[in-house]
Structure formats: C-alpha cells, structure tokens
Amino acid sequence: MTSEGRMTIGKASAPQVMAQQCKSDAYIGAWQRKGEGAQKPQVQIVFAAERGASAPVGSTRGFASAPYGDGTVVVSRIRQVGDSCTFDAQCGSNLSSANACKLVIDPAKNTLKVEGGSQMFISDRVWTRSAPMAAEAMCSREDVEGDWRRSDGANVPIVGVHVFKNGPGGNALLFNHPEGWWPKGQTKFTGIYREGGDRSCKLKATCATYDRTASGTVVRRERACTLTIDPVKKRMTESGSSLFYTREGAAKAPVAKPDTAVTAASKAPSAEEQAATSALNAQQAETAKREIAEYEAQKKRIADEQAAKEAAYRKALADREALIAENERKAREAYRKWEAAAAACRAGDQSQCAPQPKP
C-alpha cells in the first residue's frame, strides 16, 4: 500500500500596500461637504496662509453661527507626518483649548477627513475639493447708519441700529417723496436689526409704504422685509421693491449735467428734514439713556439682594456654629459632673451614687 504524497502549499502573503505620499502643501485650498441646520447647503474649510499666522490655517465658510461663524479659524498648527498624506493639527477656534486632530488626505479620491477635534469634524464626514466660496461682506456701523438717497430721489436717514441691536431696533424716516403724499415725520423702516451677527450686511426690518386709494385717501401698509447693503458700492436694496438706495461716495453712472441750483437744493436736506432727523436722534438717545439707567438700577437691585442673602446665610451659619459650641460645652460640663459624682460614690459618699431601681 503506497501512501499518497501531498504537498502543503503555504498561503501567499498579501502584497504590501505602499504608504501614500503627499506634498507638504497637499491640504491647501478649499474642501467642502453638505451643511446642516442653519448652515448653508455647502460648508467649507479653506486652508490658506493668513496674515500673522506662522503656518497656513483652516477657516470656515458657510457655517453662519452653527457652530462657528463665517471666517473663523478652526484648524491650526498643521504639521505633515513625514512625507505621508497625514497631517497633525489642532482643531478648534480657541488655540489654548483646541484638540489634537489629524488631516488625512486620499490623493486618489481627492478627499479629506478630519479625525478628532470637535463635533463639526465628525470623522465619517468626507470633504471634497472645491473652489472657495466668496467671503461674506462685513458692514460697520458707518456702512449702515446715516443718510441714504433712494433711486426716486427720496431721502432716508437710518439711526439707532447700533444702539438698539438687542431691541427694539433702529428706525428710518423718509423725506422728499417724489409724489408728495408721504406724511411728514413718518417712518419708512422700523425695528431694524442685523441678521447674522454684529458685522452682517443683511438687516431685517418692518418696511412701510403709503398707497393712495381710488378715493384719494392715503393708507399706510407694513410688511416684513430684508435690507441688503453692499459696503463697497455703498448701495442698499429692499426686498419686494425695485427701488434702491445709495449714499455719499457711491459709484454713479454718468448722467446729463443738471442745473447746479436744482442739484444743490435737492442734495442738501431741508431745515424741516434736519429737525425731524435731530428729533429722532434725540428720541433714540433718550430711550438709550433710560434703558441704561434701568439696567444699572436692576443690576444694583440684584447685587443688593445677593448681598442680603449672603449676609443672612453667614448669620445663620454663625448662629448654628454658636449653638453647636454651646451644646458641646453643656455636654462637657455634664460629663465632668458625672465623673465627679461617680468618684465620690466609689469613695463611699452614697449621696453621690445613682439611685438603684426598685424591684
């Protein structure tokens, strides 16, 4: 009987996967994914060198304020690991408390993952290459408040947006209505506030119009509206209206040269307009002064209440400690008396002995 010869074939070892290699600036540029909630449909991290930074940083685009504002630096201290496609970094808007994280690039798929860091960098979210979004325009107080001239010739001074940014909002009167039926001293915009932060160029307001009915009467109508400012062109648009607003320094298309006297008269606000604007400014200032005084009074009242509660607590604590000390003193005194009576009883003084219970 012959035995059947067998050859044992070992399992072939898997081919070694070569580690991916990347250039030291492979992460530079814009990477995007879908946004969520209050974010824009697409959100981005844009990696680029910024003034004052020792190395390129990653800043947000399209995040609104969920969880970061547009343009917030959220990735910094980026360092390549060897010549690999992995980069060590710090993730978070506050460098002192930022978490260690990694940027992992797949050059074949042209994707990026941010591993670690805060909730916005969930590691299963893949970021893909994209052209960077345009940065949101920012408007200062001077870009918003002041005199605006509407395209039909009306004058609209805006005041109070900065003072009343937490409510009730700014106001704007309207003067020099071209058709003449706008009542004097009536507001064009009320409750003006910035949408999207203290530097936002988009404002929400209540917009008013006056319409002349068939019978000749004038009716005021109000609606919610959005005012959008272009700080470079010094131009403002109002949602729901084809008219637009400009101010001093705005670029203007060349027009036929008007009569100098007419131009000067239409450009300079009348004494009535100046008085009405001054009155509105004074009203806003008086309201601000009253609200500040009420706030300070409320703050003092709360401080006084807290001080009174603190004093009452400390007195109760002192009374409790005094009571405990008195009880301990009485207990020690009673113990000393008992010890003395017990010693006298043992020495034969029966009057000091505790009475025996009767059978």
Contacts in CASP RR format, 6 or more apart in sequence:
PFRMAT RR
TARGET T0000
AUTHOR 0000-0000-0000
METHOD contacts of the structure
MODEL  1
MTSEGRMTIGKASAPQVMAQQCKSDAYIGAWQRKGEGAQKPQVQIVFAAE
RGASAPVGSTRGFASAPYGDGTVVVSRIRQVGDSCTFDAQCGSNLSSANA
CKLVIDPAKNTLKVEGGSQMFISDRVWTRSAPMAAEAMCSREDVEGDWRR
SDGANVPIVGVHVFKNGPGGNALLFNHPEGWWPKGQTKFTGIYREGGDRS
CKLKATCATYDRTASGTVVRRERACTLTIDPVKKRMTESGSSLFYTREGA
AKAPVAKPDTAVTAASKAPSAEEQAATSALNAQQAETAKREIAEYEAQKK
RIADEQAAKEAAYRKALADREALIAENERKAREAYRKWEAAAAACRAGDQ
SQCAPQPKP
19 84 0 8 1.000
20 84 0 8 1.000
20 85 0 8 1.000
20 105 0 8 1.000
20 106 0 8 1.000
20 107 0 8 1.000
20 108 0 8 1.000
21 83 0 8 1.000
21 84 0 8 1.000
21 85 0 8 1.000
22 80 0 8 1.000
22 83 0 8 1.000
22 84 0 8 1.000
22 85 0 8 1.000
22 105 0 8 1.000
22 107 0 8 1.000
24 80 0 8 1.000
24 83 0 8 1.000
25 56 0 8 1.000
26 85 0 8 1.000
26 105 0 8 1.000
26 107 0 8 1.000
27 47 0 8 1.000
27 56 0 8 1.000
27 78 0 8 1.000
27 87 0 8 1.000
27 103 0 8 1.000
27 105 0 8 1.000
27 112 0 8 1.000
28 47 0 8 1.000
28 48 0 8 1.000
28 56 0 8 1.000
29 46 0 8 1.000
29 47 0 8 1.000
29 48 0 8 1.000
29 129 0 8 1.000
29 132 0 8 1.000
30 44 0 8 1.000
30 45 0 8 1.000
30 46 0 8 1.000
30 47 0 8 1.000
30 61 0 8 1.000
30 129 0 8 1.000
30 130 0 8 1.000
30 131 0 8 1.000
30 132 0 8 1.000
30 133 0 8 1.000
31 44 0 8 1.000
31 45 0 8 1.000
31 46 0 8 1.000
31 47 0 8 1.000
31 112 0 8 1.000
31 127 0 8 1.000
31 128 0 8 1.000
31 129 0 8 1.000
31 130 0 8 1.000
32 42 0 8 1.000
32 43 0 8 1.000
32 44 0 8 1.000
32 45 0 8 1.000
32 127 0 8 1.000
32 128 0 8 1.000
32 130 0 8 1.000
33 42 0 8 1.000
33 43 0 8 1.000
33 125 0 8 1.000
33 126 0 8 1.000
33 127 0 8 1.000
33 128 0 8 1.000
34 41 0 8 1.000
34 42 0 8 1.000
34 43 0 8 1.000
35 41 0 8 1.000
35 42 0 8 1.000
35 43 0 8 1.000
35 62 0 8 1.000
36 66 0 8 1.000
37 66 0 8 1.000
38 64 0 8 1.000
38 65 0 8 1.000
38 66 0 8 1.000
39 62 0 8 1.000
39 63 0 8 1.000
39 64 0 8 1.000
39 66 0 8 1.000
40 62 0 8 1.000
40 63 0 8 1.000
40 64 0 8 1.000
42 62 0 8 1.000
42 130 0 8 1.000
42 133 0 8 1.000
43 60 0 8 1.000
43 61 0 8 1.000
43 62 0 8 1.000
43 63 0 8 1.000
44 60 0 8 1.000
44 61 0 8 1.000
44 62 0 8 1.000
44 130 0 8 1.000
44 132 0 8 1.000
44 133 0 8 1.000
45 58 0 8 1.000
45 59 0 8 1.000
45 60 0 8 1.000
45 61 0 8 1.000
45 74 0 8 1.000
45 75 0 8 1.000
45 114 0 8 1.000
45 127 0 8 1.000
46 58 0 8 1.000
46 59 0 8 1.000
46 60 0 8 1.000
46 61 0 8 1.000
46 132 0 8 1.000
46 133 0 8 1.000
47 56 0 8 1.000
47 57 0 8 1.000
47 58 0 8 1.000
47 75 0 8 1.000
47 78 0 8 1.000
48 56 0 8 1.000
48 57 0 8 1.000
48 58 0 8 1.000
48 59 0 8 1.000
49 55 0 8 1.000
49 56 0 8 1.000
49 57 0 8 1.000
50 56 0 8 1.000
50 57 0 8 1.000
50 59 0 8 1.000
50 73 0 8 1.000
53 73 0 8 1.000
53 76 0 8 1.000
55 76 0 8 1.000
55 77 0 8 1.000
55 78 0 8 1.000
55 79 0 8 1.000
56 78 0 8 1.000
57 73 0 8 1.000
57 75 0 8 1.000
57 76 0 8 1.000
57 78 0 8 1.000
58 73 0 8 1.000
58 74 0 8 1.000
58 75 0 8 1.000
58 76 0 8 1.000
59 71 0 8 1.000
59 72 0 8 1.000
59 73 0 8 1.000
59 74 0 8 1.000
60 68 0 8 1.000
60 69 0 8 1.000
60 70 0 8 1.000
60 71 0 8 1.000
60 72 0 8 1.000
60 74 0 8 1.000
61 70 0 8 1.000
61 71 0 8 1.000
61 132 0 8 1.000
61 133 0 8 1.000
61 135 0 8 1.000
62 70 0 8 1.000
62 133 0 8 1.000
62 136 0 8 1.000
63 69 0 8 1.000
63 70 0 8 1.000
63 71 0 8 1.000
63 72 0 8 1.000
63 120 0 8 1.000
64 70 0 8 1.000
64 196 0 8 1.000
65 196 0 8 1.000
65 197 0 8 1.000
67 118 0 8 1.000
67 119 0 8 1.000
67 120 0 8 1.000
68 74 0 8 1.000
68 93 0 8 1.000
68 120 0 8 1.000
70 135 0 8 1.000
70 136 0 8 1.000
71 135 0 8 1.000
71 136 0 8 1.000
72 93 0 8 1.000
73 93 0 8 1.000
74 91 0 8 1.000
74 92 0 8 1.000
74 93 0 8 1.000
74 118 0 8 1.000
74 120 0 8 1.000
75 89 0 8 1.000
75 90 0 8 1.000
75 91 0 8 1.000
75 92 0 8 1.000
75 101 0 8 1.000
75 103 0 8 1.000
75 114 0 8 1.000
76 89 0 8 1.000
76 90 0 8 1.000
76 92 0 8 1.000
76 95 0 8 1.000
76 98 0 8 1.000
77 88 0 8 1.000
77 89 0 8 1.000
77 90 0 8 1.000
77 95 0 8 1.000
78 87 0 8 1.000
78 88 0 8 1.000
78 89 0 8 1.000
78 103 0 8 1.000
79 87 0 8 1.000
79 88 0 8 1.000
79 89 0 8 1.000
80 86 0 8 1.000
80 87 0 8 1.000
81 87 0 8 1.000
81 88 0 8 1.000
85 104 0 8 1.000
85 105 0 8 1.000
85 106 0 8 1.000
85 107 0 8 1.000
86 102 0 8 1.000
86 103 0 8 1.000
86 104 0 8 1.000
86 105 0 8 1.000
87 102 0 8 1.000
87 103 0 8 1.000
87 104 0 8 1.000
87 105 0 8 1.000
88 100 0 8 1.000
88 101 0 8 1.000
88 102 0 8 1.000
89 100 0 8 1.000
89 101 0 8 1.000
89 102 0 8 1.000
89 103 0 8 1.000
90 98 0 8 1.000
90 99 0 8 1.000
90 100 0 8 1.000
90 101 0 8 1.000
91 98 0 8 1.000
91 99 0 8 1.000
91 100 0 8 1.000
91 101 0 8 1.000
91 114 0 8 1.000
91 116 0 8 1.000
91 117 0 8 1.000
91 118 0 8 1.000
91 121 0 8 1.000
92 98 0 8 1.000
92 99 0 8 1.000
92 117 0 8 1.000
92 118 0 8 1.000
98 117 0 8 1.000
99 116 0 8 1.000
99 117 0 8 1.000
99 118 0 8 1.000
100 116 0 8 1.000
100 117 0 8 1.000
101 114 0 8 1.000
101 115 0 8 1.000
101 116 0 8 1.000
101 117 0 8 1.000
101 121 0 8 1.000
102 114 0 8 1.000
102 115 0 8 1.000
102 116 0 8 1.000
103 112 0 8 1.000
103 113 0 8 1.000
103 114 0 8 1.000
104 112 0 8 1.000
104 113 0 8 1.000
104 114 0 8 1.000
104 115 0 8 1.000
105 111 0 8 1.000
105 112 0 8 1.000
106 112 0 8 1.000
106 113 0 8 1.000
110 128 0 8 1.000
110 129 0 8 1.000
111 126 0 8 1.000
111 127 0 8 1.000
111 128 0 8 1.000
111 129 0 8 1.000
112 126 0 8 1.000
112 127 0 8 1.000
112 128 0 8 1.000
113 123 0 8 1.000
113 125 0 8 1.000
113 126 0 8 1.000
113 127 0 8 1.000
114 121 0 8 1.000
114 123 0 8 1.000
114 125 0 8 1.000
114 127 0 8 1.000
115 121 0 8 1.000
115 123 0 8 1.000
116 123 0 8 1.000
136 200 0 8 1.000
136 201 0 8 1.000
137 201 0 8 1.000
137 229 0 8 1.000
137 230 0 8 1.000
137 231 0 8 1.000
137 232 0 8 1.000
138 199 0 8 1.000
138 200 0 8 1.000
138 201 0 8 1.000
138 231 0 8 1.000
139 199 0 8 1.000
139 200 0 8 1.000
139 201 0 8 1.000
139 229 0 8 1.000
139 231 0 8 1.000
140 199 0 8 1.000
140 231 0 8 1.000
141 161 0 8 1.000
141 162 0 8 1.000
143 201 0 8 1.000
143 229 0 8 1.000
143 231 0 8 1.000
143 234 0 8 1.000
144 158 0 8 1.000
144 161 0 8 1.000
144 162 0 8 1.000
144 194 0 8 1.000
144 203 0 8 1.000
144 229 0 8 1.000
145 158 0 8 1.000
145 159 0 8 1.000
145 160 0 8 1.000
145 161 0 8 1.000
145 162 0 8 1.000
146 157 0 8 1.000
146 158 0 8 1.000
146 159 0 8 1.000
146 247 0 8 1.000
147 155 0 8 1.000
147 156 0 8 1.000
147 157 0 8 1.000
147 247 0 8 1.000
147 248 0 8 1.000
147 269 0 8 1.000
148 155 0 8 1.000
148 156 0 8 1.000
148 157 0 8 1.000
148 158 0 8 1.000
148 172 0 8 1.000
148 236 0 8 1.000
148 245 0 8 1.000
148 246 0 8 1.000
148 247 0 8 1.000
149 155 0 8 1.000
149 156 0 8 1.000
149 245 0 8 1.000
149 246 0 8 1.000
149 247 0 8 1.000
150 156 0 8 1.000
150 243 0 8 1.000
150 244 0 8 1.000
150 245 0 8 1.000
151 243 0 8 1.000
151 244 0 8 1.000
151 245 0 8 1.000
151 246 0 8 1.000
152 178 0 8 1.000
152 243 0 8 1.000
153 176 0 8 1.000
153 178 0 8 1.000
153 266 0 8 1.000
154 174 0 8 1.000
154 175 0 8 1.000
154 176 0 8 1.000
154 177 0 8 1.000
154 178 0 8 1.000
154 182 0 8 1.000
155 174 0 8 1.000
155 175 0 8 1.000
155 176 0 8 1.000
155 269 0 8 1.000
155 273 0 8 1.000
156 172 0 8 1.000
156 173 0 8 1.000
156 174 0 8 1.000
156 175 0 8 1.000
156 188 0 8 1.000
156 189 0 8 1.000
156 245 0 8 1.000
157 172 0 8 1.000
157 173 0 8 1.000
157 277 0 8 1.000
157 280 0 8 1.000
158 170 0 8 1.000
158 171 0 8 1.000
158 172 0 8 1.000
158 189 0 8 1.000
158 192 0 8 1.000
159 170 0 8 1.000
159 171 0 8 1.000
159 172 0 8 1.000
159 277 0 8 1.000
159 280 0 8 1.000
159 281 0 8 1.000
159 284 0 8 1.000
160 169 0 8 1.000
160 170 0 8 1.000
160 171 0 8 1.000
160 192 0 8 1.000
160 284 0 8 1.000
161 169 0 8 1.000
161 170 0 8 1.000
161 192 0 8 1.000
161 193 0 8 1.000
161 194 0 8 1.000
161 203 0 8 1.000
163 170 0 8 1.000
163 284 0 8 1.000
163 285 0 8 1.000
163 288 0 8 1.000
164 170 0 8 1.000
164 191 0 8 1.000
164 193 0 8 1.000
164 284 0 8 1.000
164 287 0 8 1.000
164 288 0 8 1.000
165 193 0 8 1.000
165 194 0 8 1.000
165 198 0 8 1.000
167 191 0 8 1.000
167 193 0 8 1.000
168 191 0 8 1.000
169 190 0 8 1.000
169 191 0 8 1.000
169 192 0 8 1.000
169 193 0 8 1.000
170 189 0 8 1.000
170 190 0 8 1.000
170 191 0 8 1.000
170 192 0 8 1.000
170 193 0 8 1.000
170 205 0 8 1.000
170 284 0 8 1.000
171 187 0 8 1.000
171 189 0 8 1.000
171 190 0 8 1.000
171 191 0 8 1.000
171 192 0 8 1.000
171 280 0 8 1.000
171 284 0 8 1.000
172 187 0 8 1.000
172 188 0 8 1.000
172 189 0 8 1.000
172 190 0 8 1.000
172 192 0 8 1.000
173 185 0 8 1.000
173 186 0 8 1.000
173 187 0 8 1.000
173 188 0 8 1.000
173 276 0 8 1.000
173 277 0 8 1.000
173 280 0 8 1.000
174 182 0 8 1.000
174 186 0 8 1.000
174 187 0 8 1.000
174 188 0 8 1.000
175 184 0 8 1.000
175 185 0 8 1.000
175 269 0 8 1.000
175 270 0 8 1.000
175 272 0 8 1.000
175 273 0 8 1.000
175 276 0 8 1.000
176 266 0 8 1.000
176 270 0 8 1.000
176 273 0 8 1.000
181 210 0 8 1.000
181 212 0 8 1.000
181 218 0 8 1.000
182 210 0 8 1.000
183 210 0 8 1.000
183 218 0 8 1.000
184 272 0 8 1.000
184 276 0 8 1.000
185 276 0 8 1.000
186 208 0 8 1.000
186 210 0 8 1.000
186 220 0 8 1.000
187 208 0 8 1.000
188 207 0 8 1.000
188 208 0 8 1.000
189 205 0 8 1.000
189 206 0 8 1.000
189 207 0 8 1.000
189 208 0 8 1.000
189 225 0 8 1.000
189 227 0 8 1.000
190 205 0 8 1.000
190 206 0 8 1.000
190 208 0 8 1.000
191 204 0 8 1.000
191 205 0 8 1.000
191 206 0 8 1.000
192 203 0 8 1.000
192 204 0 8 1.000
192 205 0 8 1.000
192 227 0 8 1.000
193 203 0 8 1.000
193 204 0 8 1.000
193 205 0 8 1.000
194 200 0 8 1.000
194 202 0 8 1.000
194 203 0 8 1.000
194 204 0 8 1.000
195 202 0 8 1.000
195 203 0 8 1.000
195 204 0 8 1.000
195 226 0 8 1.000
196 202 0 8 1.000
201 228 0 8 1.000
201 229 0 8 1.000
201 230 0 8 1.000
201 231 0 8 1.000
202 226 0 8 1.000
202 227 0 8 1.000
202 228 0 8 1.000
202 229 0 8 1.000
203 226 0 8 1.000
203 227 0 8 1.000
203 228 0 8 1.000
203 229 0 8 1.000
204 224 0 8 1.000
204 225 0 8 1.000
204 226 0 8 1.000
204 227 0 8 1.000
205 224 0 8 1.000
205 225 0 8 1.000
205 226 0 8 1.000
205 227 0 8 1.000
206 222 0 8 1.000
206 223 0 8 1.000
206 224 0 8 1.000
206 225 0 8 1.000
207 222 0 8 1.000
207 223 0 8 1.000
207 224 0 8 1.000
207 225 0 8 1.000
207 238 0 8 1.000
207 241 0 8 1.000
208 220 0 8 1.000
208 221 0 8 1.000
208 222 0 8 1.000
209 220 0 8 1.000
209 221 0 8 1.000
210 218 0 8 1.000
210 219 0 8 1.000
210 220 0 8 1.000
210 221 0 8 1.000
211 218 0 8 1.000
211 219 0 8 1.000
211 221 0 8 1.000
212 218 0 8 1.000
212 219 0 8 1.000
213 219 0 8 1.000
225 238 0 8 1.000
225 239 0 8 1.000
225 240 0 8 1.000
225 241 0 8 1.000
226 238 0 8 1.000
226 239 0 8 1.000
227 236 0 8 1.000
227 237 0 8 1.000
227 238 0 8 1.000
227 239 0 8 1.000
228 236 0 8 1.000
228 237 0 8 1.000
228 239 0 8 1.000
229 235 0 8 1.000
229 236 0 8 1.000
230 236 0 8 1.000
233 246 0 8 1.000
233 250 0 8 1.000
233 251 0 8 1.000
234 246 0 8 1.000
234 247 0 8 1.000
234 248 0 8 1.000
234 249 0 8 1.000
234 250 0 8 1.000
234 251 0 8 1.000
235 244 0 8 1.000
235 245 0 8 1.000
235 246 0 8 1.000
235 250 0 8 1.000
236 244 0 8 1.000
236 245 0 8 1.000
236 246 0 8 1.000
237 244 0 8 1.000
237 245 0 8 1.000
238 244 0 8 1.000
238 245 0 8 1.000
246 252 0 8 1.000
269 277 0 8 1.000
340 352 0 8 1.000
341 352 0 8 1.000
341 353 0 8 1.000
341 354 0 8 1.000
342 352 0 8 1.000
344 352 0 8 1.000
345 352 0 8 1.000
345 353 0 8 1.000
345 354 0 8 1.000
END
